[in-house]
Amino acid sequence: MNMADMFGKLTEFQKRMDEVKEQLNLLEVEAEAGGGMVKVTANGNREITSIKLDRDIIDPNDTEMLEDLIIAGINQALKKAEEASQDKMAEVTKGMLPGGLDLGSLGMK
């Protein structure tokens, strides 16, 4: 492969990566904790975009339980966002990189 071809592939790859990042920003995943009393939404870029709490779960005398449920909801939402992100990245990199190179090993998650 000559340098012009390599540069073209690199430019195409960067363009596709930018498109995927925008798609991931629009993608939403939702996770629940406490039987649905805590709902957390995240985008595909692993950013929390919303937290909804059922009023029945708010007990001023038991804030520790609420904190635990919020943490559980956030962790589950981030896990789902990570999985969605990896799936989307696999679509983009398929056929672009030799031997199915794992971008995660390069810090490009």
N, C-alpha and C positions, 0 to 999 in steps of 0.2 A: 504494500500500500504506500503510495507516495504521500508527501507532506500535504498537498492540496486536498487529497481524499481524506486524510486524517483530520485536517482542520475542518473540512465540511462535516464529517461525522461528529466531531466535537461540538460544532455550532448547532447541529441538529439535536444532539443530545441535550445541550443546555436549553434550547428552546422547549423541548419536551419536558424537561425538569421544571421549568418555569410554569408551564401549563398545568402540570400535575400539582405543583404547590398551590396554585390558584384553585384548582378543583378540590384539594384537600381543605382549603380554607372554607369552602362552601359545604363540604360534607359534614353531616352531624350524626353523632352517635349518642344514645341515651342509656344510662344505667340507673338502676334502682337499688335502694337499700331499705331495710326495715319494712319489707313487704310492700314497697312502693310509697312509703311515707316520705322518703327522700329521693328526689329525682335530679340527676346531674346530667347536663348536656355538654359535650365537648366537640370541637371540630377535628378534622383530620390532621391538623397541625399540632394536636395534643394541647389545645388551649381550652380551658373551661369557659363555656359561654353562658351557662345558666345553672342555677341551683334552685329547686322548688321544694319547699317544706310543707307537709300537711300540718295544719294548725294543731291537730291532736297530738303531734309529737313534741310540741314545744312545751316543756315543763320547766319552769324556772328553778325547781328544786332538783332537777336531774339533768343538768347541762352536759355532764360527762357522756351520757347515753347519746344525746343529740350530736355531740362532737364526734363520737365514734361512728355513728351512722353517716355523717357527712364525709368523714375520711373514707369510709368503705365505699360510698357512692362515687367519690372523686377517683379513687384508685381503680374502680371497675370501669368508669368512663374513660380514663386514660389508657387502660389496657385495651379497651375496644377501639379507641382512636389509633393506638399503635398498630393493632392488627389491620385496621382499614388502611393505614398509611403504608404498611409493608406490602399489602396486596396491590395497592395502586402503583407503588414503586416497582414491583415485580412486573407489572404490565408494561411500564415504560422501558425498563431496562432489558426486557426480553428481546433477544436478537441484537442488541446494541453492544453488549459487552462480551468479550471472549470467555467461554467456559462458565457462564452464569455467575460472574463475579458478584460477591455479596458486598453491597455498598455499606452495609452496617459495619463491616470490618474496617472500612475507611473513614468511619465517623460521618457518613452521609445518610443517616436515617432521616 
